[in-house]
């Protein structure tokens, strides 16, 4: 099958590229979750004072 676009499937390190992208995505989600939960905790502490 001839691909019209170069998709990169023949790249020898495709697994490592995909894995590093997935790990970076998960790390970004974790940082966002930490920052949003940390800011929620701070706003509730400010309301109690």
C-alpha positions as CSV (number, residue, x, y, z in Angstrom):
1,X,0.0,0.0,0.0
2,X,1.4,3.4,-1.0
3,X,0.8,6.2,1.6
4,X,0.1,9.6,0.2
5,X,1.6,11.3,3.2
6,X,4.8,10.3,5.1
7,X,3.4,9.0,8.3
8,X,6.7,7.9,9.9
9,X,5.7,4.3,10.4
10,X,9.0,3.1,8.9
11,X,11.0,5.1,11.4
12,X,13.1,2.7,13.5
13,X,12.5,4.5,16.7
14,X,8.8,5.1,16.4
15,X,8.0,3.3,19.6
16,X,10.4,5.5,21.6
17,X,9.1,8.6,20.0
18,X,5.5,7.7,20.8
19,X,6.4,6.6,24.3
20,X,8.2,9.8,25.1
21,X,5.3,11.8,23.7
22,X,2.8,9.9,25.9
23,X,5.0,10.3,29.0
24,X,5.2,14.1,28.3
25,X,1.4,14.2,27.9
26,X,0.9,12.4,31.2
27,X,3.4,14.6,33.0
28,X,1.6,17.7,31.7
29,X,-1.7,16.3,33.0
30,X,-0.1,15.6,36.4
31,X,1.3,19.1,36.7
32,X,-2.0,20.6,35.7
33,X,-3.9,18.5,38.3
34,X,-1.4,19.4,41.0
35,X,-1.6,23.1,40.2
36,X,-5.4,23.1,40.1
37,X,-5.8,21.2,43.3
38,X,-3.2,23.4,45.0
39,X,-5.0,26.6,43.9
40,X,-8.3,25.2,45.1
41,X,-6.8,24.5,48.5
42,X,-5.4,28.0,48.8
43,X,-8.7,29.6,47.9
44,X,-10.6,27.7,50.5
45,X,-8.0,28.6,53.1
46,X,-8.4,32.3,52.2
47,X,-12.2,32.0,52.6
48,X,-11.8,30.6,56.2
49,X,-9.6,33.5,57.5
